[in-house]
Amino acid sequence: MDLGPHAGFIVGAYAFTALVIGGLIVGALLDQRAQKRALATFADTAGERRS
């Protein structure tokens, strides 16, 4: 595959895009875990108030 004289730019752009998308996925997964923990804590606290 010949990308011509702009091969470095093309490969770099794809690499940067993959890095950004990977970071977004990791961030979403970490946020999901944090939200689940917060919701569990909130549910435990709400259950204690009612009892």
JOSUL-V95819 format. One record per residue. N is the residue number from 1. RES is the residue in one letter. PSI is psi in degrees with one decimal (NA if undefined). Layout:
BEGIN
n=N res=RES psi=PSI
n=N res=RES psi=PSI
END
This chain:
BEGIN
n=1 res=M psi=122.8
n=2 res=D psi=114.1
n=3 res=L psi=-1.5
n=4 res=G psi=-160.3
n=5 res=P psi=-10.2
n=6 res=H psi=20.7
n=7 res=A psi=-42.3
n=8 res=G psi=-42.7
n=9 res=F psi=-43.4
n=10 res=I psi=-48.5
n=11 res=V psi=-41.6
n=12 res=G psi=-40.8
n=13 res=A psi=-42.7
n=14 res=Y psi=-41.2
n=15 res=A psi=-43.7
n=16 res=F psi=-42.6
n=17 res=T psi=-43.5
n=18 res=A psi=-39.6
n=19 res=L psi=-44.5
n=20 res=V psi=-46.1
n=21 res=I psi=-41.1
n=22 res=G psi=-41.6
n=23 res=G psi=-39.3
n=24 res=L psi=-40.5
n=25 res=I psi=-46.1
n=26 res=V psi=-43.0
n=27 res=G psi=-41.3
n=28 res=A psi=-40.7
n=29 res=L psi=-41.0
n=30 res=L psi=-39.9
n=31 res=D psi=-37.9
n=32 res=Q psi=-45.3
n=33 res=R psi=-42.2
n=34 res=A psi=-41.1
n=35 res=Q psi=-38.7
n=36 res=K psi=-42.2
n=37 res=R psi=-43.9
n=38 res=A psi=-40.7
n=39 res=L psi=-39.7
n=40 res=A psi=-42.7
n=41 res=T psi=-43.0
n=42 res=F psi=-41.9
n=43 res=A psi=-40.0
n=44 res=D psi=-43.0
n=45 res=T psi=-42.5
n=46 res=A psi=-35.9
n=47 res=G psi=-35.5
n=48 res=E psi=-34.5
n=49 res=R psi=-39.6
n=50 res=R psi=-29.4
n=51 res=S psi=NA
END
